[in-house]
Structures are given as C-alpha cells and as structure tokens.
Amino acid sequence: MTTTAPAATRPRPERVAVVAFDGISPFHLAVPSLVLGSEAVVAGPEHAPGYDVVVCAPTPGRLATSAGFALHVDQGLEALGDAGTVVLPSWHPDVAPPRALLDAVRAAHERGARVVGLCLGAFLVAASGVADGREVATHWHAADRLARDQPGVTVRSDVLWVDHGDVVTSAGTAAALDCCLHLVRRDHGARVAARVARALVLAPHRTGGQAQFVPAPVPPQDAADPVEVAMVWARAHLDEPVSLDAWARAAGTSRRTFTRRFAARTGLSPVQWLLDQRVDRARELLETTDLPVERVAQAAGLGSAESLRHHFRTRLGTSPSRYRVEFGGVR
C-alpha cells in the first residue's frame, strides 16, 4: 500500500496595504504590486506565504494618475487596519497630507505594522512621525526639501534605502524596485528574492548603502566590461582570499584604474562589494545546505563562524543559526 504525504500547508499571506492618491504616478503605484505581488514569491519549494497586496486611498473611488488616465480604488484607509506592511509609494511634497492618512499610518505602526515609504513617500513617513529621530532615504532631488520640511528626521540622499525594521524608506524610481526586493529577501530569504528578480529581469541585489547615482558617466567599452569580468571572477572565488591586485589582474587593469572604474560602475569600493557577495553566499548556503556554520563561513570567504556571526548581526540583525531556522530547509 502506498500513501501520499499531505501537501505542506502554506502560511497565511501577509496583507500589504499600498496607499494611492489623486495624481499618483502609475509606475510608483505598480512597483510594490509588481514585486511583492509576484507569483515568483510563492512559486518555489520554500512554501513562502507571500503577500496579499491591496490598494487603498484616503478617498476611494476614481483617482487621476500623472499619466493622464484614471483608475478606480475600492478600499479606503480601513485597509490599513489589518495590514502587516503599509506602503506609501509616493506623494506630492507641495500637498499637505490628509490628517486621516497620517493618523491611519501612525495607528498601523503602533499596532506593529511595518511602514515603507518609497521615493517621495518618505514625506508621508516623516510627516506621520513614525521616523522621528531616525534616518530616512528619499530621491536625491527632493532630499533638501524633505530636510527643511521635516527637521525631526535625518535625510540620506546618498543611499538606496534605509531599513530600521519597523520603518523602511527608499530613494527614487528604480531604487523602489530594489527596496521591495530587499523586503522579499528579508521576509523570505535570498533564494526567493533571487527568483523574483529573475522573473522581473532585475538585478538580484543592490545593497541599501549603494550610491543613488553615478556622478560621472562610465565610458562605453568596445570589448567586455573589465569590471564585469572581474566581478564574475570574484564570485567564482569567494571561498578564497581575493586581493585587490589579483582582482585588478582579472580585469586586465592596474590596481588604481580598477578601483576607480569599480567605484564608477557600482558606487561601492571593491571591498564593500565583495563583502556583500560573501554575505549573500552565506545566506544561500544556510538556506540550502546543512553545512555547519564554520564551514559556511569558510565557503563564503568570511573566515570563521565568529566573523560570520558579526556580519549577520550588523547587516541582518540576526544570527546564522536563527536565519537558518527561519529560511532553511530548501533542498
């Protein structure tokens, strides 16, 4: 006699309330739904609960968009009442936020909801008071305005996002995609986030501390980009010591030229980028293998279990063992 194992029960998806408003950019409204609502979140063997994304508005009904067409929103701010995450995808800095919206955001935060401000949505986050005394990110073009309007927050115009756990804010436009991918990675692990990135044809991981823009254009290359060649080489040697000289040789440039081109290409130093890749490799190994933490650290090029714990604590706010319990078990 044969028996069929019961299907794994998928946990209930988290409700995500995305706040729309009259005159909103369709792109900004679409980003959280596109990333968090992607079928790729729940398509794998991890049994990730995924997200139940709903759009609401301070005044439901017909809303104009900045693209010249209208949309209809059925739900009002009551949708924030049971949301685990509230996303404020944008705002008009010249428009005073409705008191009812700010009250609803504060109430959701006090109840334990995560508040996410994408791009100019940081103006709403700051106005609600949930980020008082803390850093927030926004589009670099609006950073000075936000700092003047909301002196209770410290505005970062040089990063892609700032994550305090309960409050997350991001820079503009494409950085909102990166930030939403970061939320998937934080909630469901690197493997699920990578699958979503592949489905959406996005870069799998730009760190929050990466610069918002490259200050000078990178000259076009006729041959393969030497920095990209060096990145591929480094990813294949994460378990080995990677010296700057060896890295420059892989790129076919001098050490000084390589460092300059790398910063222009990524907004990061080679050392910062390499550490990001090693932490990501460690996350993947913790999710997909039973290797001891010491071996994971060695395979990721982080040296020791103590070093791995340090980087997980400072970057992810957790330990390798707790990360494995939460996201592991994928084979």
N, C-alpha and C positions, 0 to 999 in steps of 0.2 A: 504494500500500500504506500502511496506517495502522498505527501501533504504539501500544501503551498504555504509558504511563510506569509504572514499578514504584511500588507504594504505598510511601510513606515508612515507614521502619522506626521503630517506636516503641521508645524505650529501655526497658530493664527497669524495672518499678516499684520504688520504694524500700520495703523492708519496714519497717513501723511496728508495734512491739510495745506494746500497751496492757495495763497491769497491773491486773487486777481483784483483789478480795479479799472476804472474807466480810463482808456488811453494807454493801456499796458502794451508793451512790445510782445508780439506773439512768440518771438524767439525766447525771451526770458521766461514767459509762462510755460513754454513747451519743455524747457531743459529738465526740470525735476520730474515731469511725467515721462519724458523720454528715457532718462537714466534709471530712476527709481521704479518706474512702471515697466521696465523692460522685461520681456519674457525670459531673457537670459539669466535674470536673478534666480528664478526658480527652476530652470531647465536642467540643472545638473544633479548629480547623486548626493549632494550635500543636504537636500531637503530643507533648503533655506526658506523661511516663512515668507520672505518677500515683503512687499508693501501694497497697501490698498490706498492708492492716490486719489484724492478728491479735490476738486477745485471749488472754492467758495469766494464770496465777495462781501464787503461791508454792506453793499446794497445789491442783492441778487437781481437777476433779470438780464436785460440787454446791456452789454458793455461794448463800447467802441474800442478799437485797437489802433495802435500807431501806424499800422499798415493799411488802414483805410477800410477794413471790413469789420463787421461786428461779430460778437459771439454771445451765447446765452449761458448764464450761470444760474443753476437752480438753487444752490445752497448758500445760506448766509453764514455769519460768524459762529453760529451754533456748531458748525462742523469742527471748530477748534476744541470743543468740549471733551471729545474722546480721542483726540489725536495724540500719538506718541511723538510726532515731529510736526512742527509748524514751519512752513517755508514761505518766506517773504521774498519773492523773486525779483522785485524791483520797486521803484517808487519815483514820484516826481518831487525833487527837492524843493521846488517852489510852492508846493501844495501842502498845507498843514494836514497831518494825518487825522482822520476822524477819532475822536475820543473813544468811541465804541471799539474801534480796531485796536488801539493801544491797550485799552482795558482787557480785551479778549486775549491779546498776546501775553500780557502780564499774568492773567489768571491761568493760562495754559502753562506758562513757565513755573508758576508757583505750585501747580499740580504735578509737575515733574516732566512736562513735555520739553523736548529739545527744540530750540528756536534757531532757525537757519535764515540768515539774510544774504541773498545773492546779489552781487553788484550793488546797485543803489538801494536795495532792500536793507542795507546797513543803516540807512537813515531811519527806517522804521524801528529796527532793533535798538538803535541808540535812543530814539525818542521814547520808546517804551520803558526805558530804564533798566532792562534786564542785563545790560552790559556795563553798567556804571562802574567806573574804576578799573576797567579792563581794556585790552586792546581789541580793535576791530579792523577788518580789512574792507576796502571798497575799491571801486575803479579809481585808478591814479588821477584821472582828470577831475574827480569830484572830492578828492581827499581833503584839500584845503577848505572847501565849503563845509564838509562834514565836521571838520575840526572846529571851525568857527561856530557852527550852529549847535554843536553838542560837545561842550568842553568837558563833560563828565566822562568821556571815553578818550582813549589814545588811538589815533588813526594810523594805520600802517598802509602806506601806499607802495611798499616795496616787496610785498609777498602775495602769493596766490590765494591763501586762505589762512584764517586763524581759528583754531579749534580749542574751545575751553571745555568741551564735553557737553555742557548744557546749552551753550551758545556757540554757534559757528557762523562766521562771516567770510565772504569771498570777494575777490576782485571781480572785474567786469567781464562780461560776454563769455569768451571761451573758458575763462577760469571757473565759471559757474559749472561747466561740464566736469572739470577736474574736481571741484569741491563735491559734487554729487557722487562721483565715482569714489571719492575718499569716504563718503558716508557709507556706501555699499561695502567698501573694504573694511571699515571699522565695525560695521554691524555683522557682516557675514564672512569676512576673511578675504585674503588676497586672491585666492583661486576664483571665487565668484566674481570679484571685481574685474579680474582679468578677462573672464568670459564675457562680461557685459561690455568691456572696452572693445573686445574683438567684434562683438555683434554690431557695435555702433561705429566701428572703424576709428577708434580713438586711441591716442597714446595711452598705454596702460597705467602709467604712474608718473605724474609730475608732483613733486613734493610741495607742501604748503609754503615752505620757505623760499621757493624758487622765485626769481625776479618776475615781475609782471610783464616786462617787455625788454627787448634787447636794445640798448641805447644807440647802437650803430649797426647798419646792415652788414650781414656777412657776405663777402664777395662770392659770386657764383663760382662753382668749381666745374671744370670740364670733365675731370675724372671723378671717381668715387670720393665722397667727402671723407677726408682723412680722419676727422674727429669721429664720424660714424663708424669707420673701420676700427678705430681704436676702442670704441665702446663695445663693439661686438667681440673684439679680442678680450677685453677686460671681463665681460660677462662669462666668457668661457674659462677664465682663470680666477674666479672668485675665491676658490679654495687655496690659492697660492698667494704669496706676497707679490703685490703689484707695485713696483717702484715707478716713480714719475719718469725716470729715464727709460725704463723698459716700455712704458706706455707711449712715450714720445717716439720711440723706435718703431712701435707698431703702427703709428700714424705716419711715419716717414718724415718727421719734422724734428727740429731742435726742441729741447725741453721748454725754453722760453716761448717759442712760437706755439707749441702745443697748448701750453697753459693759457695763453692769450686767446687762441681760437676756441678752446673748450669753453671758456667763460663767455665768449661772444655767442657761442652756439646754444648754451644751456642756461646761462645766468648763474651757474654754480661753479665752484672750484672742482678740479678732478677728485680731490679727497672727499668733498661733500657728496658728490655724485656716487662715488664708489661705495661709501658707507650706506647710502640709500639702497643701492643694489644688493648689498650684503644683508641688510636687514630684511629686504623683500625675499631673498633666497631663504633666509632662516624661517620666515613666516611660511613659505611654501613647504619646506621640509617638515615643520611642525604640524602642518595641516595634513600632509600626505604620507608621512612615514612614522615609524615607531623608534627612530634613532634616539639614543639618549641625548640629553641637552648638550653635553660636552661634545658629542660627535656632530650635532647640528651646528654648534659654534665653529668647529673646525672646518666643516664642509662649506660653510658660508664665508669663511675667511675672517671670522671675528675672534679667533684665537682661543678663547676659553669660555666656559659657562658663565664665569663672573662677568666677563665683558659683554656677553650676550644679554645677561640679565640687566646690566646697566643700560644698554641701548634700548631694550624693550621698555624699561621703566621710564626713561627720559622721553622716548618717542611715542610710545603707545599707551603708557600709563598702566601697564600690566606686566606680569612675569611670563616667561616662556611656558611654564607649566600651566598657568591659568589660560594662556592663549590656546594651548593645545586642547585643553578640556573644552573650551568654547567652540573652537573651529576645526578640531581634528576629527579623525575617523574616516577620512576620504581615502579610498584605495583604488 
